[in-house]
Amino acid sequence: MAAGRPDTSGGLRVAPADTPQASTGHPVTVGRPVLVGRPAGRVAGFLVEYGLPFLVAVLLVPFVITGGRLWPWDPAMIDLDIYRVGVQALVTGQGIYDVLSPGWHLAYIYPPFAAIVMLPLAVGPVWLWRLLWIALLVWAQQSVLRRCGVPRGWTLGLVGAAALVAIEPLRTTLGYGQVNTILMALVVLDLLPDRRRRWPRGIGIGIAAAIKLTPALFGVFALFARRARVAWTSAAAFGVATLLGFVVLPVESLRFWTGDIPAGTSGPQYVGNQSMSGLATRFFGLDLPGRATGVLLGVLVAVLAVLVARYWWLTGHRVFAVALVGLATNLASPLAWTHHFVWVLPLLVAVITDSGLPIWARRVGLAWGVWISIQLPLTVLPYALDASAHYTFGQNLLANVTPLVGLLLYVGLFVDLLRRPRGEAVEAERAAAGQEHGAAAEPGQDRAAEPGGPGSAVR
């Protein structure tokens, strides 16, 4: 049966199996045949795949952030309130960086382009926008899961619902009304697209970077991963979006890009900051040596991530590659709160399902992913005021498990890369391209989907 073609018997779909190995002897693609039950009809399928996690999200969100209520339904979506205040200031002619959200008194700190994109938030009742935002976050999460190879139907719906409950970054992104999962989906739509491509590849990365900067690392990765068109398209999309911000909001754009905006967040030592900067400042303090160490470690992680992700991308393990770059954007950022680590979702999918990865990397990646998902430091460590500045050595170790294990994983993958035959990745990519071309040319065969999407062998 052709890869990705529906089986007509009993509404079951067959996920594609491993393709032949490249001449290097290493698997180019991963995955095993899986029979997946599919509900009959598009409406039933949509309700199972998206409606089920949406219902779970609506019931869960009032309990995520302190101050929410289930009845009458009133979740405390703090960051969504900040977005609304910012765009309402834009509409009324105020400076978007000069207003504070009600109750929590937090400032808008995103680039002006993000405020332009969020303009619709300025009108309509808050309860409606909360529901729509939850729906958008759920769609983004399910889109990522689907493109990472999670089977459609009940499997996709149940995995999505469970992920919302079990994975802290997804749960708190939902609770705060954040944008993290949406930005992840924009990147994944570019790098792991299905056959229904919605825009030229690279635009999603550029828009995500124009909203929150850190996804720009994916443009660098695309260039190294022999996807130059994606890289340059993402750079052009970022430039156009940023230029639009200057045209529409010149004063605010100048303020943002010169750093003349409110701090708006806790400092880097706060235990909720799980980046390399958080690690360095908690161990070495806020003086220049501590901050400089954080920057250097962040750059190191970003470089290592691009290098090792390039190899795994070219050898067909693309979900793993994308997850490595995504988590590196968190670790390399000056501030990466726990809810930013939504990239743990594709990491968990990869290390659980991709049998072609080294067993040690799967085990370390799984342990790291579980740790990120539970965020134990926020549960057992004090974090009020400047508590993190007075941690004991043992408390500091516990507070920094996420960046420490992440650094060890990237270093380990780089050492593993150095031990592999030179040129192996390029040979594997050529072999995979030849297999795909042959499959497309075979009479009666469906053309293989884009790598990483439904119907591809990267499952």
Phi and psi in degrees as a GROMACS rama.xvg file:
@    title "Ramachandran Plot"
@    xaxis  label "Phi"
@    yaxis  label "Psi"
@TYPE xy
-65.4307  143.513  ALA-2
-61.6002  129.677  ALA-3
85.163  -4.72033  GLY-4
-85.259  133.428  ARG-5
-63.7494  143.272  PRO-6
-84.7067  134.073  ASP-7
-83.4461  -3.06827  THR-8
-94.762  110.361  SER-9
70.9889  18.2912  GLY-10
67.822  29.3172  GLY-11
-102.555  146.233  LEU-12
-113.405  140.467  ARG-13
-103.654  116.351  VAL-14
-72.8458  143.005  ALA-15
-67.093  151.293  PRO-16
-91.1736  177.428  ALA-17
-58.9087  139.755  ASP-18
-90.5023  167.089  THR-19
-59.136  155.219  PRO-20
-75.0126  155.78  GLN-21
-73.0797  173.642  ALA-22
-64.9026  -16.0904  SER-23
-75.0675  -15.155  THR-24
91.5267  -1.54948  GLY-25
-104.199  142.952  HIS-26
-61.4507  134.469  PRO-27
-83.9155  -32.9815  VAL-28
-133.106  165.642  THR-29
-132.769  165.404  VAL-30
126.962  157.933  GLY-31
-130.273  156.85  ARG-32
-61.5248  129.101  PRO-33
-133.799  129.716  VAL-34
-90.2247  127.427  LEU-35
-125.037  124.947  VAL-36
-71.8123  133.408  GLY-37
-120.103  129.496  ARG-38
-64.9838  148.906  PRO-39
-76.0925  130.292  ALA-40
92.3225  148.553  GLY-41
-67.663  -39.8661  ARG-42
-64.3446  -45.5365  VAL-43
-62.93  -40.5905  ALA-44
-62.4077  -42.2979  GLY-45
-63.9143  -42.5117  PHE-46
-64.055  -36.8788  LEU-47
-72.8716  -46.3533  VAL-48
-78.5367  -32.8019  GLU-49
-118.785  -37.6355  TYR-50
-65.9263  -40.7258  GLY-51
-62.0041  -53.1104  LEU-52
-65.2253  -29.4969  PRO-53
-64.0771  -43.9792  PHE-54
-61.4739  -44.1827  LEU-55
-60.6187  -41.7919  VAL-56
-63.7279  -43.7586  ALA-57
-62.3017  -39.8969  VAL-58
-75.6079  -29.4061  LEU-59
-81.7089  -37.8586  LEU-60
-58.8483  -33.3793  VAL-61
-64.437  -19.2131  PRO-62
-96.741  -3.19602  PHE-63
-79.8441  -47.9051  VAL-64
-110.777  136.053  ILE-65
-55.2191  133.467  THR-66
107.835  -9.61572  GLY-67
-80.8939  157.349  GLY-68
-133.535  140.508  ARG-69
-77.763  -38.5637  LEU-70
-142.061  125.837  TRP-71
-62.2445  144.369  PRO-72
-60.7534  115.227  TRP-73
-153.208  76.4973  ASP-74
-71.3735  149.941  PRO-75
-91.2807  75.4527  ALA-76
-87.2717  81.0143  MET-77
-60.5595  -46.9118  ILE-78
-71.5375  -33.2588  ASP-79
-62.7333  -36.6594  LEU-80
-62.9194  -37.756  ASP-81
-63.9739  -43.613  ILE-82
-59.9963  -42.8822  TYR-83
-64.156  -43.2761  ARG-84
-63.0263  -40.654  VAL-85
-62.9898  -47.2335  GLY-86
-73.7116  -29.6627  VAL-87
-66.0297  -36.0229  GLN-88
-64.9534  -38.5878  ALA-89
-61.2281  -44.5894  LEU-90
-65.8189  -36.6817  VAL-91
-89.0744  2.57792  THR-92
87.0111  8.36273  GLY-93
-86.7713  165.744  GLN-94
-75.7034  131.034  GLY-95
-67.0894  -19.0992  ILE-96
-98.1337  7.74409  TYR-97
-109.207  4.14683  ASP-98
-117.171  156.118  VAL-99
-122.331  149.536  LEU-100
-72.6636  151.64  SER-101
-67.9553  146.865  PRO-102
81.8741  -65.7647  GLY-103
-88.8061  -17.2205  TRP-104
55.5097  51.6256  HIS-105
-105.9  149.516  LEU-106
-99.5241  153.73  ALA-107
-75.9233  129.145  TYR-108
-130.214  11.8352  ILE-109
-84.7153  164.074  TYR-110
-61.0439  153.977  PRO-111
-56.6948  -33.1764  PRO-112
-57.4502  -37.6523  PHE-113
-62.0263  -38.9995  ALA-114
-64.5321  -36.6381  ALA-115
-64.826  -44.1235  ILE-116
-61.6273  -35.9975  VAL-117
-89.5667  10.5322  MET-118
-50.3416  -39.1698  LEU-119
-56.052  -23.0085  PRO-120
-62.9663  -16.6901  LEU-121
-71.9937  -19.2983  ALA-122
-120.938  152.081  VAL-123
99.4607  160.045  GLY-124
-70.9004  149.558  PRO-125
-65.6487  -35.6109  VAL-126
-63.7968  -35.7369  TRP-127
-67.5458  -42.1778  LEU-128
-69.0509  -31.2089  TRP-129
-63.778  -43.8723  ARG-130
-64.5816  -43.5988  LEU-131
-65.7568  -37.6865  LEU-132
-66.6042  -41.6848  TRP-133
-60.3152  -43.9467  ILE-134
-61.1373  -39.8231  ALA-135
-66.9719  -41.1512  LEU-136
-65.2151  -40.7433  LEU-137
-65.7285  -44.2813  VAL-138
-57.8518  -44.5566  TRP-139
-61.536  -46.212  ALA-140
-62.4404  -46.5445  GLN-141
-67.1575  -34.5624  GLN-142
-62.6811  -41.1778  SER-143
-65.4878  -46.5375  VAL-144
-59.3371  -43.3442  LEU-145
-63.3487  -42.9288  ARG-146
-76.7824  -14.8341  ARG-147
-87.0649  -1.11184  CYS-148
104.63  4.31216  GLY-149
-66.6189  127.815  VAL-150
-59.9712  147.407  PRO-151
-70.0317  170.953  ARG-152
86.5499  -144.859  GLY-153
-60.8917  -34.2081  TRP-154
-60.2637  -48.0014  THR-155
-62.3104  -44.7414  LEU-156
-64.3741  -44.3367  GLY-157
-71.1191  -39.8701  LEU-158
-62.8579  -42.1652  VAL-159
-63.3474  -43.6513  GLY-160
-64.1645  -43.1865  ALA-161
-65.6642  -38.2546  ALA-162
-62.0032  -39.9732  ALA-163
-60.6057  -36.7501  LEU-164
-80.3362  -40.5572  VAL-165
-90.925  -24.1316  ALA-166
-104.903  111.068  ILE-167
-56.6702  -44.6265  GLU-168
-59.3708  -38.5244  PRO-169
-69.3006  -42.7484  LEU-170
-64.952  -43.2229  ARG-171
-78.9046  -29.9327  THR-172
-58.3  -42.1922  THR-173
-64.9554  -46.7259  LEU-174
-63.5661  -42.1875  GLY-175
-76.9682  -18.9777  TYR-176
74.3522  40.886  GLY-177
-82.5271  -178.88  GLN-178
-111.664  1.837  VAL-179
-57.5477  -47.1224  ASN-180
-66.5388  -33.7431  THR-181
-65.6221  -44.0433  ILE-182
-64.2695  -39.6842  LEU-183
-60.2082  -42.4859  MET-184
-63.9372  -38.6128  ALA-185
-60.2769  -41.4196  LEU-186
-67.9024  -46.0507  VAL-187
-65.2884  -35.5002  VAL-188
-59.4153  -31.0961  LEU-189
-79.0787  -45.7499  ASP-190
-90.144  -27.734  LEU-191
-126.638  58.4474  LEU-192
-77.2079  159.029  PRO-193
-95.1986  -170.395  ASP-194
-73.23  -15.3423  ARG-195
-93.2777  66.3242  ARG-196
-65.3128  130.889  ARG-197
-98.3597  -16.0959  ARG-198
-162.917  164.326  TRP-199
-57.5961  135.664  PRO-200
-64.2629  128.383  ARG-201
121.052  -26.3087  GLY-202
-65.3579  -41.2977  ILE-203
-61.0719  -42.283  GLY-204
-62.7884  -43.7944  ILE-205
-62.704  -42.3841  GLY-206
-66.7855  -43.2491  ILE-207
-60.2342  -40.8326  ALA-208
-67.567  -35.0865  ALA-209
-69.7584  -22.2777  ALA-210
-87.379  -38.3123  ILE-211
-141.748  16.2666  LYS-212
65.1553  -55.1808  LEU-213
-58.3315  -32.0311  THR-214
-62.1894  -7.76758  PRO-215
-59.0339  -23.7703  ALA-216
-60.0022  -28.2555  LEU-217
-67.0824  -30.2022  PHE-218
-65.1177  -41.5298  GLY-219
-63.5982  -45.0976  VAL-220
-58.6595  -43.9743  PHE-221
-59.0853  -38.4297  ALA-222
-63.9243  -43.159  LEU-223
-73.3813  -26.1963  PHE-224
-89.8146  23.0987  ALA-225
62.3374  35.7198  ARG-226
-124.564  61.896  ARG-227
-62.0266  -38.477  ALA-228
-62.5982  -41.5253  ARG-229
-61.5534  -43.6702  VAL-230
-61.8943  -48.8495  ALA-231
-71.15  -33.446  TRP-232
-64.8669  -40.3589  THR-233
-64.9771  -39.468  SER-234
-64.7138  -40.3197  ALA-235
-66.7592  -41.8789  ALA-236
-63.6976  -41.5269  ALA-237
-61.1748  -44.4541  PHE-238
-63.3713  -43.8671  GLY-239
-64.304  -44.2741  VAL-240
-63.3664  -43.1362  ALA-241
-67.1529  -39.1751  THR-242
-63.0985  -39.5922  LEU-243
-58.6706  -40.012  LEU-244
-60.6657  -40.741  GLY-245
-67.2932  -36.9145  PHE-246
-69.0366  -45.3558  VAL-247
-80.9156  -40.4634  VAL-248
-130.534  72.3982  LEU-249
-64.3745  -41.8042  PRO-250
-66.7931  -46.5888  VAL-251
-64.4193  -36.9103  GLU-252
-64.9152  -42.5009  SER-253
-62.6784  -40.6316  LEU-254
-63.714  -44.8432  ARG-255
-64.3237  -49.7495  PHE-256
-76.5987  -9.63073  TRP-257
-103.269  4.06574  THR-258
79.1203  15.6771  GLY-259
-93.0384  57.3866  ASP-260
-131.54  161.552  ILE-261
-60.8275  151.226  PRO-262
-60.8992  -49.3298  ALA-263
71.9789  -6.92661  GLY-264
-141.578  171.784  THR-265
-68.9984  164.725  SER-266
-75.0649  172.687  GLY-267
-67.0847  -22.3136  PRO-268
-74.2708  -21.8569  GLN-269
-52.81  133.892  TYR-270
-62.3998  -20.8541  VAL-271
-68.7218  -15.8868  GLY-272
-86.6206  106.632  ASN-273
-104.414  24.1166  GLN-274
-84.8241  175.665  SER-275
-64.187  -31.2929  MET-276
-63.9988  -41.0178  SER-277
-61.7464  -43.9513  GLY-278
-58.6042  -49.5727  LEU-279
-66.4741  -42.9115  ALA-280
-73.7003  -27.8107  THR-281
-72.3781  -35.0444  ARG-282
-82.7095  -38.6787  PHE-283
-116.15  -2.34956  PHE-284
92.9081  177.061  GLY-285
-91.076  -0.729263  LEU-286
-71.5808  176.617  ASP-287
-54.4144  -43.5889  LEU-288
-59.3331  -42.6643  PRO-289
-64.8596  -45.8618  GLY-290
-66.9941  -40.5293  ARG-291
-65.2898  -39.5198  ALA-292
-60.9757  -40.6992  THR-293
-61.7954  -42.1436  GLY-294
-64.4051  -45.901  VAL-295
-63.88  -41.5981  LEU-296
-65.6723  -37.7094  LEU-297
-63.2122  -43.6365  GLY-298
-63.455  -41.6505  VAL-299
-59.0475  -47.2962  LEU-300
-62.4351  -42.7307  VAL-301
-61.6804  -43.3612  ALA-302
-66.0661  -47.9874  VAL-303
-59.8646  -41.3486  LEU-304
-61.8055  -44.8676  ALA-305
-62.9195  -41.5278  VAL-306
-67.8657  -47.9295  LEU-307
-74.6559  -35.1003  VAL-308
-65.7338  -33.6815  ALA-309
-58.0938  -45.9065  ARG-310
-61.1468  -49.922  TYR-311
-69.1532  -29.2914  TRP-312
-65.4518  -50.5198  TRP-313
-68.0027  -24.7139  LEU-314
-91.7105  9.5513  THR-315
97.7515  -4.47935  GLY-316
-94.8539  67.1461  HIS-317
-78.7609  -30.3382  ARG-318
-63.7591  -43.8817  VAL-319
-61.7524  -42.7551  PHE-320
-61.8258  -46.2245  ALA-321
-63.679  -40.2257  VAL-322
-63.5746  -39.9323  ALA-323
-62.03  -43.576  LEU-324
-67.9914  -41.7658  VAL-325
-60.178  -46.0103  GLY-326
-68.8859  -29.3089  LEU-327
-65.9362  -33.9751  ALA-328
-61.9872  -31.8218  THR-329
-72.3105  -49.4714  ASN-330
-66.0792  -32.601  LEU-331
-83.1911  -15.9343  ALA-332
-70.3684  146.395  SER-333
-59.9798  -36.3213  PRO-334
-131.423  122.15  LEU-335
-136.701  94.7551  ALA-336
-68.848  160.846  TRP-337
-56.7841  -33.5109  THR-338
-73.9302  -8.74535  HIS-339
-76.06  -17.8202  HIS-340
-83.6344  40.2212  PHE-341
-65.9006  -16.9099  VAL-342
-67.3356  -5.15868  TRP-343
-65.8889  -22.5898  VAL-344
-63.2396  -56.5725  LEU-345
-64.6721  -28.4971  PRO-346
-61.1889  -47.3535  LEU-347
-63.2553  -40.8857  LEU-348
-60.2029  -43.6601  VAL-349
-65.6618  -49.5703  ALA-350
-72.9672  -21.3942  VAL-351
-83.1155  -36.7262  ILE-352
-105.65  -19.6312  THR-353
-93.5084  94.4719  ASP-354
-73.6932  -7.47695  SER-355
-83.9128  -6.61821  GLY-356
-80.512  153.686  LEU-357
-57.8558  139.539  PRO-358
-60.8566  -36.3401  ILE-359
-65.7771  -37.3515  TRP-360
-68.9452  -36.8702  ALA-361
-64.9576  -40.5204  ARG-362
-70.3443  -45.5341  ARG-363
-65.5956  -42.4765  VAL-364
-62.6692  -39.5902  GLY-365
-66.3797  -45.1715  LEU-366
-61.583  -42.4068  ALA-367
-63.9397  -44.152  TRP-368
-62.5923  -40.6467  GLY-369
-65.5819  -41.8444  VAL-370
-61.457  -46.6617  TRP-371
-60.213  -35.5537  ILE-372
-69.7952  -32.6999  SER-373
-93.699  -25.2446  ILE-374
49.5391  58.0961  GLN-375
-58.7883  -36.1402  LEU-376
-56.2424  -36.084  PRO-377
-70.3851  -18.0093  LEU-378
-90.0048  -38.0537  THR-379
-109.436  -11.6398  VAL-380
-105.63  146.185  LEU-381
-70.5784  141.648  PRO-382
-140.368  10.0848  TYR-383
-71.7206  145.98  ALA-384
50.2702  -124.085  LEU-385
-106.748  35.5253  ASP-386
-56.4082  -36.9221  ALA-387
-66.6894  -20.4644  SER-388
-73.5552  -11.795  ALA-389
-119.842  21.2266  HIS-390
-65.0573  147.82  TYR-391
-73.1695  171.266  THR-392
-60.6879  -41.1461  PHE-393
-64.2458  -41.7039  GLY-394
-64.1846  -37.9579  GLN-395
-64.5952  -39.291  ASN-396
-60.3224  -46.2558  LEU-397
-63.648  -40.3358  LEU-398
-66.0419  -24.18  ALA-399
-113.379  19.3514  ASN-400
-59.7492  -43.5125  VAL-401
-58.7129  -54.9502  THR-402
-68.2824  -33.7589  PRO-403
-65.9455  -48.0584  LEU-404
-66.8202  -37.6281  VAL-405
-60.265  -45.4199  GLY-406
-61.1725  -43.2201  LEU-407
-62.9019  -39.0532  LEU-408
-64.0974  -45.6801  LEU-409
-66.1007  -41.1548  TYR-410
-64.0918  -43.6162  VAL-411
-61.7988  -41.7425  GLY-412
-66.3384  -33.9339  LEU-413
-69.5462  -42.4652  PHE-414
-61.9349  -42.4691  VAL-415
-60.284  -39.128  ASP-416
-63.5465  -41.2292  LEU-417
-63.4562  -25.6758  LEU-418
-85.8267  -7.77154  ARG-419
-88.0152  157.085  ARG-420
-59.4953  138.581  PRO-421
-66.9941  135.864  ARG-422
83.021  1.60508  GLY-423
-59.5263  -43.1187  GLU-424
-63.807  -42.5658  ALA-425
-66.7762  -40.5274  VAL-426
-62.196  -42.0352  GLU-427
-63.4441  -39.7542  ALA-428
-65.0816  -40.8015  GLU-429
-63.9279  -40.0525  ARG-430
-64.1975  -42.5501  ALA-431
-64.5068  -39.6954  ALA-432
-63.8475  -38.3778  ALA-433
-66.6988  -39.2486  GLY-434
-64.0033  -42.1715  GLN-435
-65.0913  -40.9357  GLU-436
-64.2894  -40.2273  HIS-437
-65.8779  -38.7886  GLY-438
-65.7489  -36.8394  ALA-439
-69.992  -32.5387  ALA-440
-81.361  -18.0972  ALA-441
-68.1451  128.792  GLU-442
-59.9498  135.749  PRO-443
81.3265  -2.48463  GLY-444
-90.3759  141.579  GLN-445
-71.6132  141.722  ASP-446
-69.3971  137.462  ARG-447
-62.704  145.735  ALA-448
-71.2258  170.278  ALA-449
-59.027  147.316  GLU-450
-56.398  133.583  PRO-451
91.4465  -14.1446  GLY-452
-93.4588  175.823  GLY-453
-56.9289  133.732  PRO-454
90.6  -8.91544  GLY-455
-85.7044  166.967  SER-456
-83.5369  -6.14711  ALA-457
-83.3225  76.0173  VAL-458
